[in-house]
Amino acid sequence: FNIDRVLAVESTVTTDDTEWLIYWIVYASFGFAEYIGYAFFHSLPFYWLIKCLFLIWLMTPGEKGGSQILYKRLVRPFVLKHHPTIDK
């Protein structure tokens, strides 16, 4: 149990919530891609080191953080383009 998470959810300021939601969206997308390409990714040398560094970069806060960059460049345009199909 982590009281900080409860306080973040209950706060009236939503910027911290938005940052973490974007992180989890990008992390889930990465997990899906990793699942699909399991054989390829796990055959790469130093895969676990690269994955660890990538996840640290995703957690970097602020506008220059990895999750913010990937969300704005990849996830958001994809969702906006396919929004009508997703709603159906």
C-alpha atoms as an extended CHARMM CRD file, in Angstrom:
* protein
*
        88  EXT
         1         1  PHE       CA              0.0000000000        0.0000000000        0.0000000000  PROA      1               0.0000000000
         2         2  ASN       CA              1.4310000000        3.3440000000       -1.0230000000  PROA      2               0.0000000000
         3         3  ILE       CA             -0.1540000000        6.4820000000        0.4230000000  PROA      3               0.0000000000
         4         4  ASP       CA              1.4940000000        8.6840000000       -2.2610000000  PROA      4               0.0000000000
         5         5  ARG       CA             -0.5630000000        7.0080000000       -4.9830000000  PROA      5               0.0000000000
         6         6  VAL       CA             -3.7820000000        7.5920000000       -3.0950000000  PROA      6               0.0000000000
         7         7  LEU       CA             -2.8790000000       11.2280000000       -2.5210000000  PROA      7               0.0000000000
         8         8  ALA       CA             -2.0130000000       11.6540000000       -6.2080000000  PROA      8               0.0000000000
         9         9  VAL       CA             -5.3810000000       10.2640000000       -7.2660000000  PROA      9               0.0000000000
        10        10  GLU       CA             -7.2630000000       12.3920000000       -4.7450000000  PROA      10              0.0000000000
        11        11  SER       CA             -5.4150000000       15.6210000000       -5.5770000000  PROA      11              0.0000000000
        12        12  THR       CA             -7.1250000000       18.4140000000       -7.4690000000  PROA      12              0.0000000000
        13        13  VAL       CA             -4.0010000000       18.9860000000       -9.5950000000  PROA      13              0.0000000000
        14        14  THR       CA             -4.1420000000       16.5630000000      -12.5020000000  PROA      14              0.0000000000
        15        15  THR       CA             -0.7240000000       17.0320000000      -14.1240000000  PROA      15              0.0000000000
        16        16  ASP       CA              0.9020000000       14.2620000000      -12.0870000000  PROA      16              0.0000000000
        17        17  ASP       CA             -2.0010000000       11.9170000000      -12.8400000000  PROA      17              0.0000000000
        18        18  THR       CA             -1.7740000000       12.6930000000      -16.5540000000  PROA      18              0.0000000000
        19        19  GLU       CA              1.9820000000       12.0270000000      -16.6180000000  PROA      19              0.0000000000
        20        20  TRP       CA              1.5450000000        8.6270000000      -14.9810000000  PROA      20              0.0000000000
        21        21  LEU       CA             -1.3980000000        7.7100000000      -17.2050000000  PROA      21              0.0000000000
        22        22  ILE       CA              0.6840000000        8.5390000000      -20.2800000000  PROA      22              0.0000000000
        23        23  TYR       CA              3.5320000000        6.4420000000      -18.8610000000  PROA      23              0.0000000000
        24        24  TRP       CA              1.2550000000        3.4300000000      -18.3480000000  PROA      24              0.0000000000
        25        25  ILE       CA             -0.2560000000        3.7670000000      -21.8270000000  PROA      25              0.0000000000
        26        26  VAL       CA              3.2050000000        3.7910000000      -23.4250000000  PROA      26              0.0000000000
        27        27  TYR       CA              4.4050000000        0.9820000000      -21.1450000000  PROA      27              0.0000000000
        28        28  ALA       CA              1.4110000000       -1.1820000000      -22.1140000000  PROA      28              0.0000000000
        29        29  SER       CA              2.0650000000       -0.4790000000      -25.8020000000  PROA      29              0.0000000000
        30        30  PHE       CA              5.6810000000       -1.5380000000      -25.3270000000  PROA      30              0.0000000000
        31        31  GLY       CA              4.5580000000       -4.6730000000      -23.5120000000  PROA      31              0.0000000000
        32        32  PHE       CA              2.2590000000       -5.5470000000      -26.3950000000  PROA      32              0.0000000000
        33        33  ALA       CA              5.0210000000       -5.0020000000      -28.9610000000  PROA      33              0.0000000000
        34        34  GLU       CA              7.3950000000       -7.0650000000      -26.8310000000  PROA      34              0.0000000000
        35        35  TYR       CA              4.8560000000       -9.8970000000      -26.6420000000  PROA      35              0.0000000000
        36        36  ILE       CA              4.3220000000       -9.9060000000      -30.4080000000  PROA      36              0.0000000000
        37        37  GLY       CA              8.0600000000       -9.7780000000      -31.1720000000  PROA      37              0.0000000000
        38        38  TYR       CA              9.2030000000      -12.0420000000      -28.3220000000  PROA      38              0.0000000000
        39        39  ALA       CA             11.5100000000      -14.2380000000      -30.4300000000  PROA      39              0.0000000000
        40        40  PHE       CA             13.1100000000      -11.2330000000      -32.1210000000  PROA      40              0.0000000000
        41        41  PHE       CA             13.6360000000       -9.1200000000      -29.0060000000  PROA      41              0.0000000000
        42        42  HSD       CA             14.9720000000      -11.9290000000      -26.8620000000  PROA      42              0.0000000000
        43        43  SER       CA             17.5090000000      -12.9180000000      -29.5100000000  PROA      43              0.0000000000
        44        44  LEU       CA             19.1510000000       -9.4690000000      -29.3980000000  PROA      44              0.0000000000
        45        45  PRO       CA             22.3960000000       -9.2440000000      -27.4470000000  PROA      45              0.0000000000
        46        46  PHE       CA             22.1480000000       -7.0910000000      -24.3290000000  PROA      46              0.0000000000
        47        47  TYR       CA             18.3470000000       -7.0220000000      -24.6380000000  PROA      47              0.0000000000
        48        48  TRP       CA             17.7660000000       -6.8260000000      -20.8850000000  PROA      48              0.0000000000
        49        49  LEU       CA             20.1840000000       -3.9150000000      -20.4920000000  PROA      49              0.0000000000
        50        50  ILE       CA             18.5810000000       -2.0510000000      -23.3960000000  PROA      50              0.0000000000
        51        51  LYS       CA             15.1110000000       -2.7290000000      -21.9750000000  PROA      51              0.0000000000
        52        52  CYS       CA             16.1620000000       -1.4670000000      -18.5390000000  PROA      52              0.0000000000
        53        53  LEU       CA             17.5910000000        1.7550000000      -19.9820000000  PROA      53              0.0000000000
        54        54  PHE       CA             14.4890000000        2.2110000000      -22.1450000000  PROA      54              0.0000000000
        55        55  LEU       CA             12.1750000000        1.8530000000      -19.1280000000  PROA      55              0.0000000000
        56        56  ILE       CA             14.2410000000        4.3440000000      -17.1320000000  PROA      56              0.0000000000
        57        57  TRP       CA             13.9760000000        6.7800000000      -20.0510000000  PROA      57              0.0000000000
        58        58  LEU       CA             10.1870000000        6.2350000000      -20.1140000000  PROA      58              0.0000000000
        59        59  MET       CA              9.9620000000        7.1830000000      -16.4300000000  PROA      59              0.0000000000
        60        60  THR       CA             11.8430000000       10.4490000000      -16.8950000000  PROA      60              0.0000000000
        61        61  PRO       CA              9.4270000000       13.2060000000      -15.8270000000  PROA      61              0.0000000000
        62        62  GLY       CA              8.5540000000       16.2860000000      -17.8160000000  PROA      62              0.0000000000
        63        63  GLU       CA              8.0110000000       17.1470000000      -21.4470000000  PROA      63              0.0000000000
        64        64  LYS       CA             11.3430000000       15.6330000000      -22.4950000000  PROA      64              0.0000000000
        65        65  GLY       CA             10.5990000000       12.3110000000      -20.8170000000  PROA      65              0.0000000000
        66        66  GLY       CA             10.3960000000        9.2310000000      -22.9530000000  PROA      66              0.0000000000
        67        67  SER       CA              6.7480000000        8.4600000000      -22.3070000000  PROA      67              0.0000000000
        68        68  GLN       CA              5.7040000000       12.0120000000      -23.2030000000  PROA      68              0.0000000000
        69        69  ILE       CA              7.6880000000       11.9490000000      -26.4510000000  PROA      69              0.0000000000
        70        70  LEU       CA              6.4670000000        8.5190000000      -27.5490000000  PROA      70              0.0000000000
        71        71  TYR       CA              2.8820000000        9.3110000000      -26.6000000000  PROA      71              0.0000000000
        72        72  LYS       CA              2.8150000000       12.5530000000      -28.5940000000  PROA      72              0.0000000000
        73        73  ARG       CA              4.6360000000       11.1320000000      -31.6370000000  PROA      73              0.0000000000
        74        74  LEU       CA              3.1900000000        7.6070000000      -31.8720000000  PROA      74              0.0000000000
        75        75  VAL       CA              0.2630000000        6.7530000000      -29.6240000000  PROA      75              0.0000000000
        76        76  ARG       CA             -1.8080000000        9.9490000000      -29.7980000000  PROA      76              0.0000000000
        77        77  PRO       CA             -1.7360000000       10.2970000000      -33.6230000000  PROA      77              0.0000000000
        78        78  PHE       CA             -2.6490000000        6.6110000000      -34.0080000000  PROA      78              0.0000000000
        79        79  VAL       CA             -5.5860000000        6.8820000000      -31.6170000000  PROA      79              0.0000000000
        80        80  LEU       CA             -6.8520000000       10.1290000000      -33.1530000000  PROA      80              0.0000000000
        81        81  LYS       CA             -6.6420000000        8.6430000000      -36.6550000000  PROA      81              0.0000000000
        82        82  HSD       CA             -8.5450000000        5.4880000000      -35.6640000000  PROA      82              0.0000000000
        83        83  HSD       CA            -10.9080000000        7.1330000000      -33.1570000000  PROA      83              0.0000000000
        84        84  PRO       CA            -14.1470000000        6.3740000000      -35.0890000000  PROA      84              0.0000000000
        85        85  THR       CA            -13.1680000000        2.7310000000      -35.5300000000  PROA      85              0.0000000000
        86        86  ILE       CA            -12.2060000000        2.4060000000      -31.8670000000  PROA      86              0.0000000000
        87        87  ASP       CA            -15.5500000000        3.8730000000      -30.7550000000  PROA      87              0.0000000000
        88        88  LYS       CA            -17.4500000000        1.2480000000      -32.7520000000  PROA      88              0.0000000000
